[in-house]
């Protein structure tokens, strides 16, 4: 598995925020989860999966949507922590896997549901909730 950065110590802790930053080009959705912002223990973390590499970074501030008007790029946010009722849930397991061009991160919460963030064949990153 190829990874850059340190996996945050979030297993066993309660989710305080979970925001997916999409990427839109000329008003069309290209990626649902270009960046995943996670908050545990009062700290924001960023997760990016790109071409079979998983990147973990700390964030210094609360994420906010942004855009590059000259390029017709926008990065809207979806608060899936609220939408999926994950805020307040304890994370019980975190699994990661990569291969040549793909990557997947699975977050298992105490209520038995799993949030899956995946990028297949170097394509755009998507998320889904199972369970």
C-alpha positions, -999 to 999 in steps of 0.1 A, spaced: 0 0 0 13 34 -9 6 62 15 20 97 22 16 113 56 6 97 89 -27 80 95 -45 100 122 -51 83 156 -89 84 152 -101 49 159 -121 47 191 -129 84 189 -162 102 181 -167 119 147 -170 157 152 -172 165 115 -171 149 81 -171 170 49 -166 159 14 -151 186 -10 -163 179 -45 -148 192 -77 -170 208 -104 -159 220 -138 -181 244 -157 -210 234 -134 -206 197 -139 -196 173 -111 -163 156 -117 -155 142 -83 -177 138 -52 -148 136 -27 -118 153 -42 -108 159 -5 -124 144 26 -122 165 57 -126 147 90 -127 161 125 -119 140 155 -106 152 189 -110 189 179 -86 184 150 -93 185 112 -76 160 90 -76 158 52 -78 126 32 -70 125 -6 -68 94 -28 -50 100 -61 -37 74 -86 -34 46 -60 -18 68 -33 -35 77 0 -26 111 14 -32 122 50 -26 157 62 -36 179 91 -57 210 84 -51 243 103 -86 256 100 -122 245 93 -127 237 56 -147 261 35 -159 258 -2 -138 277 -27 -135 283 -64 -112 295 -92 -136 315 -114 -111 321 -142 -108 284 -147 -145 275 -141 -135 253 -112 -155 251 -80 -150 230 -48 -184 228 -31 -188 210 2 -213 184 14 -216 179 51 -220 141 50 -213 139 88 -247 156 93 -265 141 62 -256 105 72 -259 111 109 -222 102 115 -214 132 138 -213 118 173 -207 82 162 -175 65 174 -152 52 147 -145 15 154 -123 6 125 -103 22 97 -91 1 67 -71 13 37 -60 -4 5 -43 7 -27 -30 -9 -59 -15 5 -91 -41 32 -98 -68 26 -72 -73 33 -35 -100 28 -9 -105 39 27 -133 24 48 -145 39 80 -166 16 102 -188 34 128 -202 20 160 -237 17 145 -224 -8 120 -225 15 90 -194 19 68 -184 50 49 -163 41 18 -142 66 0 -127 52 -32 -109 60 -64 -108 34 -91 -83 32 -120 -70 67 -113 -105 81 -118 -123 106 -96 -129 98 -60 -165 90 -48 -181 81 -15 -209 58 -4 -224 46 29 -232 10 34 -251 -7 62 
